[in-house]
Amino acid sequence: MKQIAARIAWSVGLILAVIVMCFSLVHLAPGDAALVIAGESGAGDPELIEEIREDLGLDDSYLIQLSRYVGDVASGDLGTSYRFNESVTSLIGDRIWPTILLVMTALVFAIVIGVLVGVFTARRPESPVSHGVTVFSLVGYSMPVFWTGYLLIIAFASNVRWFPVAGMRDVRFEGNRFEEWLDIAHHLVLPALTLGLIYLAQYSRLSRASMLEVLQSDYVRTARAKGLAERKVVYKHALRNAVIPVITIAGLQFGALLSGALLVETVFNWPGLGRLAADSVFQRDAPVLLGVLICSAALVVVINILTDVVYRMIDPRIRVGGST
């Protein structure tokens, strides 16, 4: 518990550093939010622009703006969108759950299927299936995520019409809550598959290599010598240790998974944080962009803390080491 508490304290400092860095980058970026707002209202009056800058606090010094923003974030206020004139917190609240649903579905799919494929091929390392998985892994890892998305759209949405082309819900949908979730799941298949395939390729190779190493260890040979069934040896004794490297990489790659979600959400018109961030960049909506970056950083930190917790659940040696 002490290590988890220390990790949480360290994570708070990390998020603060992210806030300062992101605010500084947005502050240094070219462009003036007051000019954008005045241009959208159809006015270019210098007095109006100066009034907008004063209302938004843009005429204050960098340190004053930074300290004010950090204080607002600490109180839970991420500001107001220049574009929508709406609370950034509410905008992110509407978009974060679609992103979490997409990312976690892709991650669970990649880990579960990748580990099962890796275990199967590790038990038969010279079989044609094992070699086929190797080729699939190389191809899947090398394919850009947006290109994979377009291929899946052409194959399963345009040609055979099994899945929707884009969106999260059918605009014509009418039904109860259960039918609504089925509709969302139907729309989720292609985006989650697109995002998960590249990581499935990595995790299958990683779990295969880890399982091959674990199956040669002394405790596995001892378990076999005791007459335990091979399935019990593999899935009860070997798999627990073999899956640790996969969990490690999955936790470290969560940030990359969020970045890939931006492209997937753009390809499939998925209403998540990625689309919101892309729109805020084009519209120079700095409060929304900062809010999305801070929220994404917080998600990555939370996932890394949960990864540590899962370590302690899987590997008793970590629990013993942490308690001494």
N, C-alpha and C positions, 0 to 999 in steps of 0.2 A: 504493500500500500504506500510506503514511503517513496518508492521509486515512481509509482504512478502519480503521486502528489507532486513530486519534483518535476516530472514530465509535464504536468498540467501547468505548473508555474513557468517552466521554460517556454511552453507553447504560447502563454499570454505575452511574454516578451517578444516571441517571434512574430506574433500577429501585430504587435505594436510596430515592430520594425517594418513589416509589410505595409502597414498603413502609411508610415512616413515615406517609404520608398515610392509607393504608388502615387501618393499625393505629390511628391516632388516631381515625378516623371510627367504627370498630367499638368502640373503647374508650369514646367519648362516647355511643354509641347506648344508648337505654334498655333495661333488662332485666338480669338477673343469671344468668349461666350456672350458678352453683351452685344457684339456685332451680329452674332447668329440670331439672338432673340429679336433684336431690332429689325434685322432683315426679314424674319418671318412675319413680323407685324406690318411689313411694308413701309417702314420708316427708317431713314438714315440720318435723322437729326442728331448732330453731335451732343446737344443738350440731353436728348432722350437717352443716348448711349451712355453718357456720363451718369445720368440718374439710375439707369439699370445697373451700372457697375457699383454705384454706391449702395443700392438696395441689396445687391448680392454680396457686398463686402469685398469685391474684387480690387478695389482701390487701396485696400490695406496691404501692409507688408507681408512677405512670405511667411515669416515666423508667426505673425498674428493670425493669418489664415490657417496655418498648420495647427497651432494650439487650439484654435476655435473648433477646427474639424475633429481633432482627436478628442476633445471634450464632448462634442456632440455624439461621436461614435460610442464613447464610453457610456453615455446615457441612453444608447439605443436609437439615436437619431442619425440616419445616413443622409439626411438632406432632402431636397425637393428636386424633382426632375425639371430641367429647363424646358424639355420638349413637351411633356405631358402635364406639367404643373401639378404633379402628384407625388406623394411620399415615395421615396426610393424604397423604403422598407416594404410598403405594400406592393410595389411593382415586383420586387424580388420575391416576396412571399407568394405571389401568383405564379412565378416562373420556376421557383426552386424545386417544387415537387415533381414536375415533369422531368427535370434534369436528373434528380435523384433516382426516379423510377427507371429512366433510361440507363444511367450509368451502373446502378446496382444490378439491374437485370443482365446487362452485358457482362459485368464482372462475375456474377454467380455462374452464368452460363459458361464463361471461359474457364473458370477455376474447376467447376464440377466436371465438365466434359473433358477438359484438358488433363486433369488428374486421372480420370478413368481411362482415357486413351493412353496416357503415359504408363500406367500400371499394366495395361493389357500388352502393350508393345515391349515393356521391360521383361515380362515373363516369356516372350517369344521374340528375342532381339534380332534373330536372323530370318524371321518369316517375311513373306511378301507384304503383309499388312504393315509391319514395322517399317519397311523401306518406303512404302506408300505414304505413311504418316510423316516420314522425314521429308519427302518431296513436298507434301502438302504444307508442312511447316515453313519450308523455305519460300514457297509461293505465297502463302498467307502473310508471312512477315514482310515480304517485299512489296505487296500491293498497297498503294495509297488508299486511305480509308474512304475518301470521296469517290474514287474510281470504283471501289468495291460496291459502294452504295448505288452508283448509277447502273452497274451491271445487274445488281439484284432487282432494281426497279424495272429494267428492261426485261429480265427473265421472268420475274414473278408478279409484277404489277401491270406491265404493258402487254406482254404476250399471253400468259395463261390467266392473268387477272385473279390470282389467288389472294392477293393482299392489296390494301390501298396504296396509292402512289405517295401521298403526303398527308400531313396533319396528324392530330392526336385523337380526334373524334370525327364521326360523320356528322356534317352540319344538318342533315335531315333526320338524325336519330331521334326516336321517340320510344321510351321504354322505362323499365324500373332500374334501380341501382345496380343489380346484378348484371342485367343486360348492358348497362353502360360500361361496367368494368370489362365485360367480354369485348365490347367494341374497342375500348382502349387497348386491350391486350392484342386484338387483331391488328391495330395500327402500330403496335409496339414491335411486332415480330421483325420486320425488315430493318428498322433502325438499330435495334439491339443486336441483331445478327451481324450487321455491318460493323458496329463498334466492337463486338466481341470476337470476331474472327481473327483479327491480328493478334489478340492476346491469347486466344485459344491455341494458336500456332506456337507461341512462346511457351505457354504453360505445359503443353503436351510434351515438348522437347525437354523442358526443365524437369518435369516430374519423371520422365523416362530415365534421364541421366541420374537423378537422385535415387530412384528406385533400384536401378542397376547397382549403384554403390551400396545401398542399404542391404540388398539381398545377399551381398558378399560378406556381411559383417558377422561377427562371432555369435551374437545373441540370436540371429536368425538361424544359423547353423545349429545352435543348441536347441532351439524350438523344434526344428525339423528332426533332430536326433531323438527328441522326446516322443516323437510319433504324432505330433499335431497335424491336423489336416492342412494341406497347402493353402487353401482359401483362408483359413484362420491365421496362418503364419503371415500371409501377404497383407490381408486387410486389417488385422488386429494389431500385429506387432510391427511390421515393416512400414505400413502406410503412414502411421503417426509421425515417424521421423522423416519419411520421404517427402511429406507435404510441407514441412517447415520452410524450405527454400522457396516454394511456390507462394506461400503466404508472405514471406519477406518481400519478394519482388512485386507482388500484387499491392502491398501497402506502399512501397516506394513509387510505383507507377500510377497511383491514383491521380496525381496531378496531370500526368500525361493523358490519362483516361478522360479527365475533364476537358483537356484541350482538344482531344479527338471528338468529344461530344459537340463542340462548337461546329465542326465541319459536318458532322452527321445531322445536327439540328438544322443546318442551312440546307443540306441536300433534301431532307425529308420535311422541311417546313415544320419542325417539331418546336412547340412553343416553350422553350426552356431558357436557361440563363445564357447559353451560347448565342442564341438569336438576339436576346436582349443586349448582350455585350456588343455584338456586331452592329446592331442598329444604333447603339449609343456612340460608337466610334464614328460612324458616318454622319451622325447628327450633332457631333461634338457636345454630347450631353455628359459632361464630366461627373456630376454626382452619381448618375446611374452607373457609369463605367467604374468609378471607384468602389461603389457598393458591390458590384458583381465581383471585382477583384478581391475585395476583403472577404466576401462570403465564400468565394472559392478557396481562398487560403485557409479560412476557418474549417471548411469541409475536409481539406487535406490533413490539417492538424488533427482533427477528430478521428479520421480514419487511421492515422498513424498511432494514436493512443489506443484505439480499439485493436489494432494489430498487436501491440504489446500485450494487451489483455488476452488475446487469443493465443499468443505464445505461451503464456503461463497456464492456460487451460490445456494445451496440447503437450507441452514438455514439462514434466515434473522437476527436471534439473534446474530450470529457470526459477520456479517457485521456491525451491530450496535455496538457490543462490541469492534470491531477493530477500529471503527472510533472515539471512545471517548477517 
